[in-house]
Amino acid sequence: QVQLVESGGGLVQPGGSLRLSCAVSGLSFSVRLMGWYRQAPGKQRELVASLSPYGTTKYVDSVKGRFTISRDSTKNTVYLQMNSLKPEDTAVYYCAVHRVGASAYDVWGQGTQVTVSS
């Protein structure tokens, strides 16, 4: 049974940095994409970054140059390094998997809160 567990969220000042981690266990299917979503209160869920098994990365325009998605296969962990954080980055961040054969991201972690405030 697959499980995604996010960690690393918290309170940070504008301009600061955080690294989110997503520990993956029980993976028994082929992965099309790994991704990080975020959702702020009253706003739509937004795909922030994605990573293919081949290492291809994509980012939403608002985080390009500031966020980096990466993986450590030996630790079964996906990361989201967030630099130069802005208040508008405040949201619950979710790790997600788009499985091969699925129409969308369909495996989710529980989420971790990121708050950017002075």
C-alpha positions in Angstrom: 0.0 0.0 0.0 1.6 3.3 -1.1 2.0 6.0 1.4 3.3 9.6 1.0 4.3 11.5 4.1 5.2 15.2 3.8 7.4 17.0 6.3 9.4 20.2 6.6 6.7 22.8 6.7 6.6 25.6 9.1 6.8 29.3 9.7 9.4 31.3 7.8 10.1 35.0 7.2 9.8 36.5 3.7 13.0 35.8 1.8 13.7 32.7 3.8 14.0 29.1 2.7 12.4 25.8 3.5 12.9 22.3 2.2 9.9 20.0 2.1 10.3 16.2 2.1 8.0 13.5 0.8 8.8 10.0 2.0 7.4 7.4 -0.3 6.7 3.8 0.8 4.9 0.9 -0.6 5.2 1.9 -4.2 3.9 -0.9 -6.3 3.1 0.8 -9.6 4.8 2.7 -12.3 5.1 6.5 -11.8 4.4 8.9 -14.6 5.1 12.0 -12.5 5.9 13.1 -9.0 4.5 16.5 -8.1 4.1 19.1 -5.4 0.7 20.8 -5.2 -0.3 23.6 -2.9 -3.6 25.1 -1.9 -4.2 28.3 0.0 -7.5 29.1 1.7 -10.1 30.1 -0.8 -7.9 29.3 -3.8 -7.7 26.5 -6.2 -5.3 23.7 -5.9 -2.2 24.4 -7.9 0.5 22.2 -9.3 3.7 23.9 -8.3 6.3 21.5 -9.6 6.6 18.1 -11.3 9.4 15.6 -11.8 9.5 12.7 -14.3 11.3 9.5 -13.7 13.8 10.7 -16.4 14.6 13.8 -14.4 12.5 16.3 -16.4 11.2 19.1 -14.2 8.5 21.7 -14.7 7.4 24.6 -12.5 4.5 27.0 -12.4 5.7 30.5 -13.5 5.3 32.0 -10.1 7.9 29.8 -8.5 10.4 29.5 -11.4 13.9 30.3 -10.2 12.9 30.0 -6.6 11.7 26.4 -6.1 13.5 23.1 -7.0 12.0 19.7 -7.1 14.4 16.7 -6.7 14.5 13.2 -5.6 16.8 10.8 -3.7 16.0 7.3 -5.0 18.2 5.7 -2.3 16.0 7.3 0.4 12.7 7.0 -1.5 12.2 10.7 -1.0 11.1 13.6 -3.1 12.0 17.2 -2.1 10.9 20.7 -2.7 13.5 23.3 -2.0 11.9 26.7 -1.6 14.0 29.8 -1.6 13.2 33.5 -1.6 9.8 32.7 -0.1 7.0 35.2 -0.4 3.8 35.6 1.6 1.8 34.4 -1.4 3.6 31.1 -1.1 1.7 30.4 2.1 -0.4 27.3 1.6 -0.7 23.7 2.5 1.7 21.7 0.3 0.9 18.2 -0.9 3.1 15.6 -2.4 1.3 13.7 -5.2 1.9 10.9 -7.7 0.5 10.7 -11.2 0.5 6.9 -11.9 1.0 5.5 -15.3 -2.5 4.7 -16.7 -4.2 7.3 -14.5 -5.9 10.4 -15.9 -4.5 12.7 -13.2 -2.5 12.8 -10.0 -4.3 10.3 -7.8 -2.1 9.4 -4.9 -1.7 12.1 -2.2 0.1 12.8 1.0 -1.5 14.4 4.0 -0.1 17.9 3.4 2.2 20.2 5.3 1.6 23.8 6.2 3.9 26.5 4.9 3.4 30.0 6.3 5.5 32.9 5.1 5.1 35.9 7.3 7.1 38.6 9.1 
